Amino acid sequence: MHSTGEKPGTGVYTCTMCAQKVVLDDKSDKLPPCPKCQNTNYSK
C-alpha cells in the first residue's frame, strides 16, 4: 500500500476507496490525494 506524499516510482496507482487511477510518470513524482474522493491510500 502507498500513501499520499510518497514517491513510490513510476506506474499506475489505484485508490483503495473509489478505484480512481493516478499515473506517475517520473520517479520524483509524489502521490497526490485522490482527485475523486480525497482518499490517501493507493495500491499498485
N, CA, C and O atoms as a CHARMM CRD file, in Angstrom:
* protein
*
  176
    1    1 MET  N      0.85200  -1.17600   0.00000 PROA 1      0.00000
    2    1 MET  CA     0.00000   0.00000   0.00000 PROA 1      0.00000
    3    1 MET  C      0.90000   1.24200   0.00000 PROA 1      0.00000
    4    1 MET  O      1.95100   1.26700   0.64000 PROA 1      0.00000
    5    2 HSD  N      0.46900   2.25100  -0.72000 PROA 2      0.00000
    6    2 HSD  CA     1.20700   3.51200  -0.81500 PROA 2      0.00000
    7    2 HSD  C      0.29800   4.64200  -0.35100 PROA 2      0.00000
    8    2 HSD  O     -0.92400   4.56300  -0.47900 PROA 2      0.00000
    9    3 SER  N      0.91100   5.70100   0.19200 PROA 3      0.00000
   10    3 SER  CA     0.13400   6.81200   0.73300 PROA 3      0.00000
   11    3 SER  C      0.49600   8.13300   0.07700 PROA 3      0.00000
   12    3 SER  O      1.57900   8.28600  -0.48700 PROA 3      0.00000
   13    4 THR  N     -0.42700   9.08500   0.15900 PROA 4      0.00000
   14    4 THR  CA    -0.21400  10.43900  -0.34400 PROA 4      0.00000
   15    4 THR  C      1.09900  10.99100   0.20700 PROA 4      0.00000
   16    4 THR  O      1.40800  10.83100   1.38800 PROA 4      0.00000
   17    5 GLY  N      1.86900  11.64400  -0.66900 PROA 5      0.00000
   18    5 GLY  CA     3.13400  12.24300  -0.26900 PROA 5      0.00000
   19    5 GLY  C      4.33800  11.36000  -0.52400 PROA 5      0.00000
   20    5 GLY  O      5.46700  11.85000  -0.55700 PROA 5      0.00000
   21    6 GLU  N      4.11600  10.06000  -0.70600 PROA 6      0.00000
   22    6 GLU  CA     5.22800   9.15100  -1.00600 PROA 6      0.00000
   23    6 GLU  C      5.67400   9.31800  -2.44800 PROA 6      0.00000
   24    6 GLU  O      4.92100   9.80600  -3.29200 PROA 6      0.00000
   25    7 LYS  N      6.91300   8.90600  -2.72300 PROA 7      0.00000
   26    7 LYS  CA     7.45400   8.86900  -4.08300 PROA 7      0.00000
   27    7 LYS  C      7.69600   7.40300  -4.42800 PROA 7      0.00000
   28    7 LYS  O      8.83500   6.94000  -4.38300 PROA 7      0.00000
   29    8 PRO  N      6.64100   6.66700  -4.77100 PROA 8      0.00000
   30    8 PRO  CA     6.77700   5.21600  -4.96400 PROA 8      0.00000
   31    8 PRO  C      7.34600   4.80400  -6.32000 PROA 8      0.00000
   32    8 PRO  O      7.55300   3.61500  -6.56200 PROA 8      0.00000
   33    9 GLY  N      7.60100   5.76700  -7.20600 PROA 9      0.00000
   34    9 GLY  CA     8.13400   5.43700  -8.52600 PROA 9      0.00000
   35    9 GLY  C      7.04600   5.49000  -9.59200 PROA 9      0.00000
   36    9 GLY  O      5.87100   5.71500  -9.30300 PROA 9      0.00000
   37   10 THR  N      7.47200   5.27600 -10.82200 PROA 10     0.00000
   38   10 THR  CA     6.53200   5.37800 -11.94000 PROA 10     0.00000
   39   10 THR  C      5.53500   4.22800 -11.92900 PROA 10     0.00000
   40   10 THR  O      5.81400   3.15000 -11.40300 PROA 10     0.00000
   41   11 GLY  N      4.36600   4.47400 -12.51900 PROA 11     0.00000
   42   11 GLY  CA     3.36400   3.42800 -12.63200 PROA 11     0.00000
   43   11 GLY  C      1.96500   3.95900 -12.42500 PROA 11     0.00000
   44   11 GLY  O      1.74400   5.16100 -12.27700 PROA 11     0.00000
   45   12 VAL  N      1.02500   3.03000 -12.42100 PROA 12     0.00000
   46   12 VAL  CA    -0.38400   3.35700 -12.22400 PROA 12     0.00000
   47   12 VAL  C     -0.77300   2.92000 -10.81500 PROA 12     0.00000
   48   12 VAL  O     -0.55400   1.77200 -10.42900 PROA 12     0.00000
   49   13 TYR  N     -1.34400   3.83600 -10.06200 PROA 13     0.00000
   50   13 TYR  CA    -1.75700   3.57100  -8.68900 PROA 13     0.00000
   51   13 TYR  C     -3.26600   3.72500  -8.60500 PROA 13     0.00000
   52   13 TYR  O     -3.83600   4.64200  -9.19600 PROA 13     0.00000
   53   14 THR  N     -3.91500   2.82400  -7.86700 PROA 14     0.00000
   54   14 THR  CA    -5.36900   2.79400  -7.77900 PROA 14     0.00000
   55   14 THR  C     -5.81000   3.13000  -6.36300 PROA 14     0.00000
   56   14 THR  O     -5.33500   2.53700  -5.39400 PROA 14     0.00000
   57   15 CYS  N     -6.72100   4.08300  -6.25600 PROA 15     0.00000
   58   15 CYS  CA    -7.26800   4.46900  -4.95300 PROA 15     0.00000
   59   15 CYS  C     -7.94800   3.26500  -4.31200 PROA 15     0.00000
   60   15 CYS  O     -8.72100   2.56100  -4.96200 PROA 15     0.00000
   61   16 THR  N     -7.65800   3.03200  -3.03400 PROA 16     0.00000
   62   16 THR  CA    -8.24100   1.88100  -2.34700 PROA 16     0.00000
   63   16 THR  C     -9.70700   2.09900  -1.98300 PROA 16     0.00000
   64   16 THR  O    -10.40200   1.14800  -1.62500 PROA 16     0.00000
   65   17 MET  N    -10.18900   3.35300  -2.07100 PROA 17     0.00000
   66   17 MET  CA   -11.57600   3.62500  -1.71000 PROA 17     0.00000
   67   17 MET  C    -12.51300   3.66100  -2.92500 PROA 17     0.00000
   68   17 MET  O    -13.59400   3.07200  -2.88500 PROA 17     0.00000
   69   18 CYS  N    -12.11000   4.34800  -4.00400 PROA 18     0.00000
   70   18 CYS  CA   -13.04100   4.53300  -5.13200 PROA 18     0.00000
   71   18 CYS  C    -12.51900   3.96600  -6.45600 PROA 18     0.00000
   72   18 CYS  O    -13.22200   4.03000  -7.46400 PROA 18     0.00000
   73   19 ALA  N    -11.31300   3.42000  -6.47300 PROA 19     0.00000
   74   19 ALA  CA   -10.69400   2.79900  -7.65500 PROA 19     0.00000
   75   19 ALA  C    -10.26300   3.80000  -8.73500 PROA 19     0.00000
   76   19 ALA  O     -9.97800   3.40200  -9.86500 PROA 19     0.00000
   77   20 GLN  N    -10.21500   5.09200  -8.39800 PROA 20     0.00000
   78   20 GLN  CA    -9.68400   6.09800  -9.32700 PROA 20     0.00000
   79   20 GLN  C     -8.20300   5.79400  -9.56300 PROA 20     0.00000
   80   20 GLN  O     -7.47700   5.47000  -8.62300 PROA 20     0.00000
   81   21 LYS  N     -7.76100   5.89800 -10.80400 PROA 21     0.00000
   82   21 LYS  CA    -6.36600   5.62200 -11.12700 PROA 21     0.00000
   83   21 LYS  C     -5.57700   6.92600 -11.24000 PROA 21     0.00000
   84   21 LYS  O     -6.06900   7.92500 -11.76500 PROA 21     0.00000
   85   22 VAL  N     -4.34700   6.89200 -10.73600 PROA 22     0.00000
   86   22 VAL  CA    -3.41500   8.01600 -10.81900 PROA 22     0.00000
   87   22 VAL  C     -2.14600   7.47800 -11.45900 PROA 22     0.00000
   88   22 VAL  O     -1.62900   6.43900 -11.04700 PROA 22     0.00000
   89   23 VAL  N     -1.64400   8.18500 -12.46600 PROA 23     0.00000
   90   23 VAL  CA    -0.43500   7.75300 -13.17000 PROA 23     0.00000
   91   23 VAL  C      0.72600   8.66600 -12.77700 PROA 23     0.00000
   92   23 VAL  O      0.62500   9.88900 -12.87000 PROA 23     0.00000
   93   24 LEU  N      1.82400   8.06100 -12.34000 PROA 24     0.00000
   94   24 LEU  CA     3.04600   8.81100 -12.06800 PROA 24     0.00000
   95   24 LEU  C      4.04500   8.46800 -13.17000 PROA 24     0.00000
   96   24 LEU  O      4.35200   7.29600 -13.38700 PROA 24     0.00000
   97   25 ASP  N      4.56100   9.49900 -13.87600 PROA 25     0.00000
   98   25 ASP  CA     5.49400   9.23000 -14.98300 PROA 25     0.00000
   99   25 ASP  C      6.94100   9.51100 -14.61900 PROA 25     0.00000
  100   25 ASP  O      7.83200   9.28900 -15.44000 PROA 25     0.00000
  101   26 ASP  N      7.19600   9.98900 -13.42300 PROA 26     0.00000
  102   26 ASP  CA     8.56100  10.33100 -13.05600 PROA 26     0.00000
  103   26 ASP  C      8.85600   9.76900 -11.66600 PROA 26     0.00000
  104   26 ASP  O      7.97700   9.75600 -10.80400 PROA 26     0.00000
  105   27 LYS  N     10.07400   9.31000 -11.44600 PROA 27     0.00000
  106   27 LYS  CA    10.43800   8.73000 -10.14600 PROA 27     0.00000
  107   27 LYS  C     10.33000   9.72600  -9.00800 PROA 27     0.00000
  108   27 LYS  O     10.18200   9.33100  -7.85200 PROA 27     0.00000
  109   28 SER  N     10.40400  11.04000  -9.32400 PROA 28     0.00000
  110   28 SER  CA    10.34800  12.05700  -8.26800 PROA 28     0.00000
  111   28 SER  C      8.93100  12.55900  -7.99900 PROA 28     0.00000
  112   28 SER  O      8.73600  13.38600  -7.10800 PROA 28     0.00000
  113   29 ASP  N      7.92600  12.07300  -8.75900 PROA 29     0.00000
  114   29 ASP  CA     6.53800  12.48900  -8.53200 PROA 29     0.00000
  115   29 ASP  C      6.03600  11.94300  -7.19500 PROA 29     0.00000
  116   29 ASP  O      6.32500  10.80600  -6.82300 PROA 29     0.00000
  117   30 LYS  N      5.27400  12.78200  -6.47900 PROA 30     0.00000
  118   30 LYS  CA     4.64300  12.35400  -5.22400 PROA 30     0.00000
  119   30 LYS  C      3.19300  11.99500  -5.49500 PROA 30     0.00000
  120   30 LYS  O      2.54600  12.59400  -6.35300 PROA 30     0.00000
  121   31 LEU  N      2.68900  11.01800  -4.76000 PROA 31     0.00000
  122   31 LEU  CA     1.27500  10.66200  -4.87900 PROA 31     0.00000
  123   31 LEU  C      0.42300  11.78100  -4.28400 PROA 31     0.00000
  124   31 LEU  O      0.65900  12.20300  -3.15100 PROA 31     0.00000
  125   32 PRO  N     -0.56500  12.26400  -5.03700 PROA 32     0.00000
  126   32 PRO  CA    -1.46300  13.29500  -4.51000 PROA 32     0.00000
  127   32 PRO  C     -2.62700  12.63300  -3.76300 PROA 32     0.00000
  128   32 PRO  O     -2.80500  11.41800  -3.85500 PROA 32     0.00000
  129   33 PRO  N     -3.41900  13.41600  -3.02700 PROA 33     0.00000
  130   33 PRO  CA    -4.68200  12.84600  -2.53200 PROA 33     0.00000
  131   33 PRO  C     -5.51300  12.45300  -3.75600 PROA 33     0.00000
  132   33 PRO  O     -5.36900  13.05500  -4.82000 PROA 33     0.00000
  133   34 CYS  N     -6.36100  11.47100  -3.61600 PROA 34     0.00000
  134   34 CYS  CA    -7.19000  11.02300  -4.73800 PROA 34     0.00000
  135   34 CYS  C     -7.98400  12.20800  -5.29300 PROA 34     0.00000
  136   34 CYS  O     -8.65800  12.90900  -4.53800 PROA 34     0.00000
  137   35 PRO  N     -7.90600  12.43500  -6.61700 PROA 35     0.00000
  138   35 PRO  CA    -8.62700  13.56600  -7.20300 PROA 35     0.00000
  139   35 PRO  C    -10.15000  13.41600  -7.15200 PROA 35     0.00000
  140   35 PRO  O    -10.88200  14.39300  -7.30900 PROA 35     0.00000
  141   36 LYS  N    -10.61900  12.17900  -6.93200 PROA 36     0.00000
  142   36 LYS  CA   -12.06400  11.93800  -6.92600 PROA 36     0.00000
  143   36 LYS  C    -12.66200  11.97400  -5.51600 PROA 36     0.00000
  144   36 LYS  O    -13.70500  12.59200  -5.29700 PROA 36     0.00000
  145   37 CYS  N    -11.99500  11.30500  -4.55300 PROA 37     0.00000
  146   37 CYS  CA   -12.60700  11.19300  -3.22300 PROA 37     0.00000
  147   37 CYS  C    -11.70100  11.69800  -2.08400 PROA 37     0.00000
  148   37 CYS  O    -12.09900  11.65500  -0.92000 PROA 37     0.00000
  149   38 GLN  N    -10.49600  12.17300  -2.40800 PROA 38     0.00000
  150   38 GLN  CA    -9.53600  12.69100  -1.41800 PROA 38     0.00000
  151   38 GLN  C     -8.95000  11.63400  -0.49100 PROA 38     0.00000
  152   38 GLN  O     -8.31100  11.97800   0.50300 PROA 38     0.00000
  153   39 ASN  N     -9.15200  10.35800  -0.79600 PROA 39     0.00000
  154   39 ASN  CA    -8.52800   9.28800  -0.02400 PROA 39     0.00000
  155   39 ASN  C     -7.00800   9.42200  -0.13800 PROA 39     0.00000
  156   39 ASN  O     -6.52000  10.04400  -1.08200 PROA 39     0.00000
  157   40 THR  N     -6.26300   8.86100   0.78900 PROA 40     0.00000
  158   40 THR  CA    -4.80900   8.99400   0.76900 PROA 40     0.00000
  159   40 THR  C     -4.07200   7.66800   0.61100 PROA 40     0.00000
  160   40 THR  O     -2.84700   7.63900   0.72600 PROA 40     0.00000
  161   41 ASN  N     -4.78100   6.57200   0.35200 PROA 41     0.00000
  162   41 ASN  CA    -4.13600   5.27800   0.19300 PROA 41     0.00000
  163   41 ASN  C     -4.36600   4.70500  -1.20200 PROA 41     0.00000
  164   41 ASN  O     -5.45500   4.79300  -1.76900 PROA 41     0.00000
  165   42 TYR  N     -3.29000   4.11200  -1.73400 PROA 42     0.00000
  166   42 TYR  CA    -3.31800   3.54200  -3.08300 PROA 42     0.00000
  167   42 TYR  C     -2.70900   2.15700  -3.08800 PROA 42     0.00000
  168   42 TYR  O     -1.86800   1.83100  -2.25100 PROA 42     0.00000
  169   43 SER  N     -3.13700   1.34900  -4.03600 PROA 43     0.00000
  170   43 SER  CA    -2.46900   0.07700  -4.30900 PROA 43     0.00000
  171   43 SER  C     -1.90100   0.18100  -5.72800 PROA 43     0.00000
  172   43 SER  O     -2.35000   0.99900  -6.53000 PROA 43     0.00000
  173   44 LYS  N     -0.91700  -0.65500  -6.01800 PROA 44     0.00000
  174   44 LYS  CA    -0.31100  -0.61100  -7.35200 PROA 44     0.00000
  175   44 LYS  C     -0.71400  -1.83600  -8.12400 PROA 44     0.00000
  176   44 LYS  O     -0.31300  -2.00000  -9.27600 PROA 44     0.00000
